[in-house]
Amino acid sequence: MFATVNTISEPENFWGKLKYNLLPPPVRAERIQTQEGSGFVKLTVPIIRGKIYWSNVRAAAGDAAGIMLLPGNIHAHREVNLSAFESERFLSLVCVNSFLKLLSLLPQKELLQECAVIDFSASLQEKLKPLPRFARTIKIITARPDKYNGFTRFCMEEYGTAVRVSEHIACAFDAPVVLFAKRAAVPTAFSRNTLVFAGCADNLFTSKLMLPEGVCLPECYLKLLPPGIAPLPFAAALYELSGVASLSNSVCPAFRQGNIILSYKDALEKLS
């Protein structure tokens, strides 16, 4: 369960402003039910004389007070003790899904010569099953190589694709295409010729880094998106905190390379 915060301010006219400050409106909490999962709490929070009374916000949020999604221009005071919601799991799924969608747009019979996947926790085997359709050779970098035994057999038996599994990340440094869906724990640098698709830019050093730009929300959840809240953290909170399992197949609408936004067509040209 989580809460979202939408703020309201005093009216422009004199009497409305006077009433607003003398008898300020309370924090309004509305429980929003979703098609699946536990939903979330939508908070409408008044800004009174330039201030948000966070104790009132927490009280109105109830069980959802631990994690709140705030508009970009609002920051909770430290003493309020709100947990910042950072999603790695959902963002990594969006990265993998979007990467595979991009590869599915390759011209028929055109395959990547080699693709490396960095998955230290060995949690992506099922998601990666479409990958051998698009690559002649796959390198898997993982701290748990035994977990990829089934994937290796599947790739060879179903597609004749060779898979090399290694615990050493250096094996991926010179690969032409790398998928690094989860956050890099330590600084990691790649060849200047390597195109890296990553969920997060932290600790990655490469001149050709491709990141998901946002997320495609289904219409039923887009209608529920509160003003000021970005779609990506909202979708991540629905998936991770409210149990909206169908969002595990989410993709991004575009990619970002530096300050440039790339469509799937543009990103496909980078693979050539």
N, C-alpha and C positions, 0 to 999 in steps of 0.2 A: 504494500500500500504506500502511496505517496501523495503529495499535494502539489498543486500548482498555484502560483500567486499572480493575480491580475490586480493592478492598482487603479484607484479612482482619485481624482483631485477635486478641490473645491470649485464651485461654479464661478463663472466670470462676473456675474452681476452682484451688486453690493449686498442686497438682502439675502440672496442665495448663499453668498460667501459668509455672511454674518451667522445665518442659521447653521450652516455646515460646521463652523468653528465653535459655536456655543453648544450645539447638540449634534456632535459628529456621529455619522452613521456607524453601526457596529461592523465588525468583520463578518462577512456573510460566507457561510460554508455550504457548498452544494455537493452532495455525493453523486458522482457520475458513474453510471453502470455501463460497462462495455459488453459487446457481444459475447466475449469470453473473458475469463479471468475475474479479478476482484474489483476492477475499476479504480477510480482515484477520487480525491477530494479537490474540488475547484474553489479556491478562496478569492473573494473580492475584497481587497484591503484598501481602506481609506488612507490617504496621506494627509495628515493633520498638521498644519503649520510647518510643512516641510519635513515632517517626521512620521515614521512608521512605528507604531507601538507593538513591538515584536512579541511581548508577553501575551497580548490579545490574539495575535496571529497563531501562536502556538496553542493557546487554549481552544481556539476555534477549530484547529486542524485535528485535534484529538489524536487518534492512533496513527495518523499520517504525518504527525509533526516532525518525525525524525529526519525525513528527507523531503525537501521541497525544491521544485523547479522554479527559478526566479527569472523574470525578464532581464535582459542584458544590462539594463541601466539601474538595476536594484541590487544592492549588496547587503546581506544581513550583518549586523554587528557581531563581533567576535563573542561577546558574552551571551549571545542567544544560543550558541552551541548547536547550530544546524549542520547536518552532515552534507558535504558537497557530493553530489551524485556524479560519479565518473564511471562510464560504462566502457569496459574493455571487451567483455564477452559479446555484446551485441554489435559493437563496431567491427569486431573481427569477423562476425558472420556476414555483415554487409559487405566487407572487403572481399571475402571469399566468393560470395554470391555474385557480386558485381564483376569480379575477375572472370568467373566462369561464363557469365552472360556475355562478356566482351569476347571471349574465345569462341563462343558459339556463333559469333558473327563473322568469323574468319571464312574466306572463300572456301568452297567445298574442296576437300582433299589437301588444303594448305595447312600444314602442321608446324608447330613450334619445333625447332630442332632439339631444344633442351629447355626445361623449366625446373627451377629449384624452389622447393617449399620449405620454409623454416617454421617448424611446429614443435618446439621443445617439449611441450606437455603432451604431445601425441593425442590431441583432442579433435583433430580435423579429418580423420580417415573417412568417415561416412560422407562428409561434405565434399571431399575431393574425388569421389568415385567417377564423376564425369570427366576429370582431367585427362586420363589417358586417351580420350577421343581426340584431343587437340595437341598432343605432344609426343614426339618420337622417343624421347628419353626424359625421365623424371628423377630428380634428386630430392630426397627427403632428409632434412636435418632435424634430428630429434634426440632428446636425452633418454628416450625410451624406445629404442629400435625394435624390440620384440613386439610392441603394439602395432607395428606396421607390417608384420609378416603376412597377415591376411590381405592387406591392400596390395602388397607386392605380387602375391599369387593371382589376385583378381586382375591386375593390370596385364600380366603376361598371358593368362589363360583367355581373357576376354578380348584383348586388343593387341597382344604381342608387343606391348610397350615395356621396355626395360626400366626397372626402378632400382636406383642405388640409394641405400639408406646409410647415413653416417651420423656420428655424434659430433663431428667437427664442422663448425660453421664456415670455416675457410673454404670448404668444398663448394660453397655457394657464391663466393666473392666474384668469380669470373663468369658465372652463368649469364646468358643473354637476357633472361627474364626470371625474376625472383618474386615469389609471393611471401610476404612477411606480415601476416594478418594481425598478430598480437604485438603489444608494446615491447620494444627492445629494452632489455634490462640494463645493458651496458652499451657504450658507444660502439657503433658498428659501421664500417665503411665498405663500399662496394666499388668495383671498377667503374670508370666513367662511361663505359659502354653498356652497363647493366641497367635495364629498366626494372625498377623496383615498385611493386604494387603493395602498399602498406595500409594498415588501418590507422596508424598514428605516426607522426613524423619524429617523435621524441627519440633521440639517440641514434638516428639514422643519418648517414652522411653519403650522399650520392647526388650527382647532378641530374639524375633522371628519376625523380621520385614522383609516383602517382598515388594520390589519395582520393578516397570517396568524397564527393561533395554533396552532403545532405543525404536524404533518404526519401524514397517514394512511399508515401503513406497511402494505404487504401482509403477510399472516399469516406467510409464509415468512421474512420479515426481522424481523418483530416477535418471533418465537421466538428469534432470534439476538441481540436487543438486550440488552447486558450490564447488570447492575444498576447504578443510579446514573447511567447515561448517558441524556441526553435524546434522544428520537426524531429531532428535527430535525437536530442536528449529525451524528448517526449516519447518517441517510439521505443527508445532503449528502456525507459522507465516502465512503459507498458509491458514490454517483454520480460524484463528481469524482475520487476517488483510486483507487477499485477498478474503475471502469468498468462499473457496473451501470446500463446505458443505459435500462432499462425505467422507472426512477424519474423520468425526465424528464417523465412525465405526472402526477406527484404533486400532490395538492391538500391544503389544510388542512382539519381537521375543523370549525373554527370561526374567527371573526374576533375581534380585540380592538380596542376603541375606548377608549383611556385604561385604566381599571381594569375595564372591563366586557367580559365575554366574550359574543359574539353568535353565535347559530346562523345558518345560511344564511337561514332564514325571517326572523329578526330583522334581519339585514343587508339583506335584500330590501326591508324596510319603509323603510330609510334612503334607498333609491333613489327612493322615491315623491315 
